């Protein structure tokens, strides 16, 4: 089985009179269906690494391959299309549009991709929200939902275009322990039952231990 996501010699340095190294010498392979947790102290480069893996930032060294495709040399439009099809993002802050309902927020990536008609988009959004226990909340605005419910809407939105890879940056950082556990249960199900690759940055060591593999980042390098 070939890796879905590969990083080879990956590094990111901010230029300046005193250059700042965010991550360096990253070697990483994520297999289809694998659930990987990335931990480390604040400022260790966890989020910087996730942004490089998600093609939201450009490396100053090394390369990222996604689905066997070398992403080096792709222009911004090509990168945006690749992200839209291949990657679902979940962040610490849900970034739901406050003026839209939960269902409408989930529909946005599908409308951007343009592969489905309006009826199919609505049905998929409804199905995803129902599977995540939000059937009774899909017509609510974000402000009418709890933090855990909003984060589950964000997960549904990440799944909208059926991506093989989910990247999550501190997705439980603003949640209580019960809601945090539920979010991690969803990620475990996505990897084990649906075969999606999931990479999660987290400060929560207990939750990280439930992943298939845990990587610890210190000063921009993977220690384990």
Secondary structure, DSSP 8 states (H G I E B T S, - for coil): --EEEEEEEEEEEE-SSS-EEEEEEEEEEEETT-EEEEE--TTSSHHHHHHHHTTSS--SEEEEEETTEE-TT--HHHHHHHHHHHEEEEESS----TTSBHHHHHHHHHHHHT-S-HHHHHHHHHHHHHHTT-TTTTTSBGGGS-HHHHHHHHHHHHHTT--SEEEEESTTTTS-HHHHHHHHHHHHHHHHTT--EEEEE-S-HHHHTTSSEEEEEETTEE--
